[in-house]
């Protein structure tokens, strides 16, 4: 894992030299340096949050549209970070999942360390048709399980997608909830159930 | 009227609705139709958005930002600080003492300070230079609360109100302004933090929402114009006036970033990008929002 990340970094560094940048490199560099100077830690939001990992570096560098070869390597690397549950069960409780999907809290400087982190789902997605207050940054997930089928393969995909969205769409707008340590195994299982359980309102 | 507004407000809040409305200039009901026009340009209406529109209309009928403006005017003229001076000789870019029209021409490069300053940065500069009040004091509590607004919020409300009816007109002719604009534009797309968010994660496409909150596409002129003249604003849900520096600060909070320092180059670069993109828009604030 570590080796792959490092070799990817080397590869992306190589491409950085050879490929033309989407943005003017000087202003981009100035913006990054300025941010480093001008931000201060507050509450749980510490300054290490300004450090870019390999994925953020690549997405920033290529305006969220990296070359095909790099994209495939990065996605494979992100997929390798996904830790599937040891017990092999990917479906939890859709009711707990729906509660989690409603909450947009967590990880801001006004949240405490003890703040329960929400799934943020309704911020960007339509899920339960009865919930009218949903966002549209992500696709509608209405009837997701009904359309996709509740197969072992789909469960694995949904679990992995929530754990690390970038494994399937390298510069996706969606956070890497599991990878970032925002949601734990049980919580992701509950969200899988919200999307795939035939009894979930999402599939009614 | 107040009861209706509150009832309408509660009804909409209960379903998590958000509304945005440009402000009605003080006692200028005649302008109401023209001011409300941008909001009416929304796409096809369902029951929820029709409710939001109705709420927006009700918000037009009184803007508590006027109280901030009155306090700010008083504070502007008040003699205080170690130098026993008022702010009446403050140069906001159009010459010492000229307040009218100054806001819509900021951010601006100020040679005396050798930096790009937005309106708050400049007001703070005048407080330190003219009144001799230390910078640390100015920056101590820039964002107030509903119970206790900050002096800066009052001063901002006064200054920006003196640009009502004027067009945003921010020049990038000075190299430092051009640089601030370009750096701000880059900052807009810079991803980072635990959720990999940039400004454009939410503000980079047309017709997107978080929950029911419409999100301006800040890479497009028309949306940026509407967004820019919508701040500073009095927010009904927090019962207070929020400045542009606060607006950017709270965006970074929601982005899960650490905090940008008040009136720092970074915040001013972003505001410069937004202002230049909004050039030509008529300013009628302070706005009033959900």
Boltz contact constraints between the chains, C-beta under 6 A:
constraints:
  - contact:
      token1: [A, 27]
      token2: [B, 182]
      max_distance: 6.0
  - contact:
      token1: [A, 27]
      token2: [B, 183]
      max_distance: 6.0
  - contact:
      token1: [A, 27]
      token2: [B, 186]
      max_distance: 6.0
  - contact:
      token1: [A, 28]
      token2: [B, 186]
      max_distance: 6.0
  - contact:
      token1: [A, 30]
      token2: [B, 183]
      max_distance: 6.0
  - contact:
      token1: [A, 31]
      token2: [B, 183]
      max_distance: 6.0
  - contact:
      token1: [A, 31]
      token2: [B, 186]
      max_distance: 6.0
  - contact:
      token1: [A, 31]
      token2: [B, 187]
      max_distance: 6.0
  - contact:
      token1: [A, 31]
      token2: [B, 190]
      max_distance: 6.0
  - contact:
      token1: [A, 34]
      token2: [B, 265]
      max_distance: 6.0
  - contact:
      token1: [A, 34]
      token2: [B, 266]
      max_distance: 6.0
  - contact:
      token1: [A, 35]
      token2: [B, 266]
      max_distance: 6.0
  - contact:
      token1: [A, 38]
      token2: [B, 260]
      max_distance: 6.0
  - contact:
      token1: [A, 38]
      token2: [B, 261]
      max_distance: 6.0
  - contact:
      token1: [A, 38]
      token2: [B, 264]
      max_distance: 6.0
  - contact:
      token1: [A, 38]
      token2: [B, 265]
      max_distance: 6.0
  - contact:
      token1: [A, 38]
      token2: [B, 266]
      max_distance: 6.0
  - contact:
      token1: [A, 39]
      token2: [B, 258]
      max_distance: 6.0
  - contact:
      token1: [A, 39]
      token2: [B, 260]
      max_distance: 6.0
  - contact:
      token1: [A, 40]
      token2: [B, 259]
      max_distance: 6.0
  - contact:
      token1: [A, 40]
      token2: [B, 261]
      max_distance: 6.0
  - contact:
      token1: [A, 41]
      token2: [B, 258]
      max_distance: 6.0
  - contact:
      token1: [A, 42]
      token2: [B, 258]
      max_distance: 6.0
  - contact:
      token1: [A, 42]
      token2: [B, 259]
      max_distance: 6.0
  - contact:
      token1: [A, 45]
      token2: [B, 258]
      max_distance: 6.0
  - contact:
      token1: [A, 47]
      token2: [B, 258]
      max_distance: 6.0
  - contact:
      token1: [A, 49]
      token2: [B, 193]
      max_distance: 6.0
  - contact:
      token1: [A, 49]
      token2: [B, 258]
      max_distance: 6.0
  - contact:
      token1: [A, 50]
      token2: [B, 192]
      max_distance: 6.0
  - contact:
      token1: [A, 52]
      token2: [B, 192]
      max_distance: 6.0
  - contact:
      token1: [A, 56]
      token2: [B, 191]
      max_distance: 6.0
  - contact:
      token1: [A, 56]
      token2: [B, 192]
      max_distance: 6.0
  - contact:
      token1: [A, 56]
      token2: [B, 196]
      max_distance: 6.0
  - contact:
      token1: [A, 59]
      token2: [B, 191]
      max_distance: 6.0
  - contact:
      token1: [A, 60]
      token2: [B, 190]
      max_distance: 6.0
  - contact:
      token1: [A, 60]
      token2: [B, 191]
      max_distance: 6.0
  - contact:
      token1: [A, 107]
      token2: [B, 194]
      max_distance: 6.0
  - contact:
      token1: [A, 107]
      token2: [B, 256]
      max_distance: 6.0
  - contact:
      token1: [A, 108]
      token2: [B, 253]
      max_distance: 6.0
  - contact:
      token1: [A, 108]
      token2: [B, 256]
      max_distance: 6.0
  - contact:
      token1: [A, 109]
      token2: [B, 253]
      max_distance: 6.0
  - contact:
      token1: [A, 123]
      token2: [B, 210]
      max_distance: 6.0
  - contact:
      token1: [A, 132]
      token2: [B, 48]
      max_distance: 6.0
  - contact:
      token1: [A, 133]
      token2: [B, 15]
      max_distance: 6.0
  - contact:
      token1: [A, 133]
      token2: [B, 16]
      max_distance: 6.0
  - contact:
      token1: [A, 133]
      token2: [B, 211]
      max_distance: 6.0
  - contact:
      token1: [A, 133]
      token2: [B, 212]
      max_distance: 6.0
  - contact:
      token1: [A, 135]
      token2: [B, 209]
      max_distance: 6.0
  - contact:
      token1: [A, 135]
      token2: [B, 210]
      max_distance: 6.0
  - contact:
      token1: [A, 135]
      token2: [B, 211]
      max_distance: 6.0
  - contact:
      token1: [A, 136]
      token2: [B, 208]
      max_distance: 6.0
  - contact:
      token1: [A, 136]
      token2: [B, 209]
      max_distance: 6.0
  - contact:
      token1: [A, 137]
      token2: [B, 208]
      max_distance: 6.0
  - contact:
      token1: [A, 173]
      token2: [B, 201]
      max_distance: 6.0
  - contact:
      token1: [A, 175]
      token2: [B, 195]
      max_distance: 6.0
  - contact:
      token1: [A, 180]
      token2: [B, 194]
      max_distance: 6.0
